[in-house]
Amino acid sequence: ERVLIAVDEWNSWHGNTGPYYKLPLSDGLFSALMFHVFIRNCDIVGMANYCNLVNSDPCSMIVTNQIRLYINPMGLAFELYRRYTGSTAVHVKAEVDGYDAGKISTAGESSTMLINHVPYLDSVATIDEQRQKLYLSVVNRHREQDIDCAVELRDLSVNRRGVVLELNA
């Protein structure tokens, strides 16, 4: 039997921020990009657990006190992907400009690797066969610019009607 990878307690981290900290949009985009990693690798990732769900300083998805509840941007990303992701991943090919990330290293590692051409648009697609729906999820990694793109579907017949949902600030 094949053993799958479990990604346990993934999250972004902000150091000691204090109670009831409202996190930035970048955390929601980070979560969306993590979902893309999991979807692209669904054949080898069997489980992925988010860390620090409620009132766990400094990076909780949900913060509450006696009178308020606030959902941070990663919680909004979770909601979008929970509602609008199908059960079957399909191949996506994006042809888009990118940037060079330079040398990166893993925490605790002495080696580095050079990362060239990180595409500005990161995309995944899934299908919900029961609902007969195609879901295309795209994250714009560019810090300053909107990116126009065209979507071309091959070997797939779809209704041209669609809905666009957006997580932004």
C-alpha positions as CSV (number, residue, x, y, z in Angstrom):
1,E,0.0,0.0,0.0
2,R,1.2,3.5,-0.9
3,V,2.1,5.9,2.0
4,L,0.9,9.4,1.5
5,I,2.5,12.6,2.9
6,A,0.8,14.4,5.8
7,V,1.5,18.1,6.0
8,D,0.9,18.9,9.7
9,E,0.5,22.3,11.3
10,W,1.2,24.5,8.3
11,N,0.6,28.3,8.7
12,S,2.3,31.7,8.4
13,W,3.9,33.2,11.4
14,H,4.1,36.8,12.6
15,G,6.0,36.6,15.9
16,N,4.4,38.0,19.0
17,T,1.6,40.2,17.8
18,G,-0.7,40.4,20.8
19,P,-4.2,39.2,21.3
20,Y,-6.9,39.7,18.6
21,Y,-4.4,40.5,15.9
22,K,-5.9,41.2,12.4
23,L,-3.7,39.5,9.9
24,P,-2.8,41.0,6.4
25,L,-4.2,40.0,3.1
26,S,-0.9,38.3,2.3
27,D,-1.8,35.5,4.8
28,G,-4.9,34.8,2.8
29,L,-2.9,34.7,-0.4
30,F,-0.3,32.4,1.3
31,S,-3.2,30.0,2.3
32,A,-4.5,30.0,-1.3
33,L,-1.1,29.2,-2.6
34,M,-0.7,26.4,-0.1
35,F,-4.1,25.0,-1.3
36,H,-2.6,25.1,-4.9
37,V,0.4,23.1,-3.7
38,F,-1.9,20.5,-2.1
39,I,-4.1,20.3,-5.1
40,R,-1.2,19.9,-7.5
41,N,0.2,17.2,-5.3
42,C,-3.0,15.5,-4.4
43,D,-1.6,12.2,-5.6
44,I,1.0,12.2,-2.8
45,V,-0.5,14.5,-0.1
46,G,-3.2,12.6,1.9
47,M,-3.8,15.1,4.6
48,A,-2.9,18.7,5.4
49,N,-3.8,20.3,8.8
50,Y,-3.8,24.0,9.5
51,C,-2.3,25.1,12.7
52,N,-3.8,27.6,15.2
53,L,-7.4,27.8,14.3
54,V,-9.0,30.0,17.0
55,N,-7.4,32.6,19.4
56,S,-3.9,31.2,19.2
57,D,-1.6,34.3,19.0
58,P,-0.1,35.3,16.6
59,C,-1.6,33.6,13.6
60,S,-5.1,32.4,14.2
61,M,-7.6,32.1,11.4
62,I,-10.4,33.2,13.8
63,V,-10.0,35.6,16.7
64,T,-12.8,36.2,19.3
65,N,-13.5,37.8,22.6
66,Q,-16.6,38.1,24.7
67,I,-18.4,40.4,22.1
68,R,-16.6,40.0,18.7
69,L,-15.6,37.4,16.2
70,Y,-13.1,38.3,13.4
71,I,-12.2,36.0,10.5
72,N,-8.7,36.7,9.2
73,P,-7.9,36.6,5.5
74,M,-6.7,33.0,5.6
75,G,-10.1,32.0,7.0
76,L,-11.7,33.8,4.0
77,A,-9.4,31.8,1.7
78,F,-10.4,28.6,3.4
79,E,-14.1,29.4,2.9
80,L,-13.6,30.1,-0.9
81,Y,-11.7,26.9,-1.5
82,R,-14.1,24.8,0.7
83,R,-17.1,26.0,-1.3
84,Y,-15.5,26.3,-4.8
85,T,-13.1,23.4,-5.3
86,G,-14.1,20.1,-6.9
87,S,-12.9,16.7,-5.9
88,T,-10.8,16.0,-9.1
89,A,-7.7,18.0,-10.0
90,V,-7.2,18.7,-13.7
91,H,-4.1,19.7,-15.6
92,V,-3.5,23.4,-15.9
93,K,-0.8,25.1,-18.0
94,A,-0.1,28.8,-17.5
95,E,2.0,30.8,-19.9
96,V,2.8,34.0,-18.0
97,D,5.7,36.3,-17.1
98,G,7.4,35.7,-13.8
99,Y,10.2,36.7,-11.6
100,D,13.4,35.2,-10.2
101,A,13.2,34.5,-6.5
102,G,16.9,34.2,-6.2
103,K,18.6,31.9,-3.6
104,I,16.5,30.3,-0.9
105,S,17.4,28.0,1.9
106,T,15.3,25.8,4.2
107,A,15.4,26.6,7.9
108,G,18.2,24.8,9.5
109,E,19.8,23.8,6.2
110,S,23.2,25.1,5.1
111,S,22.5,24.5,1.4
112,T,20.7,26.9,-0.9
113,M,19.0,26.6,-4.2
114,L,18.4,29.1,-7.0
115,I,14.7,29.6,-7.9
116,N,14.2,31.1,-11.4
117,H,11.0,32.1,-13.2
118,V,8.3,31.9,-10.6
119,P,5.1,32.7,-12.6
120,Y,3.2,35.8,-11.5
121,L,-0.1,33.8,-11.8
122,D,-0.4,30.6,-9.9
123,S,-3.4,28.5,-11.0
124,V,-5.1,25.2,-10.4
125,A,-8.3,23.7,-11.7
126,T,-10.7,21.1,-10.3
127,I,-13.9,19.4,-11.4
128,D,-16.9,18.5,-9.3
129,E,-18.4,15.8,-11.5
130,Q,-21.6,15.5,-9.4
131,R,-22.4,19.2,-9.9
132,Q,-20.9,19.2,-13.4
133,K,-18.7,22.3,-12.5
134,L,-15.2,23.3,-13.3
135,Y,-13.4,25.5,-10.8
136,L,-10.4,27.6,-11.8
137,S,-8.4,29.2,-8.9
138,V,-5.8,31.8,-9.7
139,V,-3.5,33.8,-7.4
140,N,-1.8,36.9,-8.6
141,R,1.7,37.0,-7.1
142,H,2.6,40.4,-8.5
143,R,3.0,42.9,-5.8
144,E,1.9,45.9,-7.8
145,Q,0.0,45.0,-10.9
146,D,-3.2,43.4,-11.9
147,I,-2.6,40.7,-14.6
148,D,-5.0,40.2,-17.5
149,C,-5.2,36.7,-18.8
150,A,-7.2,34.5,-21.2
151,V,-8.5,31.1,-20.3
152,E,-8.4,28.5,-23.0
153,L,-10.1,25.1,-22.4
154,R,-9.1,22.1,-24.4
155,D,-11.0,18.8,-24.6
156,L,-13.7,20.1,-22.3
157,S,-17.2,21.3,-23.1
158,V,-18.5,23.9,-20.7
159,N,-21.3,26.4,-20.3
160,R,-19.8,29.8,-21.0
161,R,-21.5,31.3,-17.9
162,G,-19.4,31.6,-14.8
163,V,-19.0,33.4,-11.5
164,V,-15.9,35.3,-10.4
165,L,-15.1,35.4,-6.6
166,E,-12.2,37.5,-5.4
167,L,-10.2,37.8,-2.2
168,N,-8.5,41.2,-2.1
169,A,-7.9,44.3,0.0
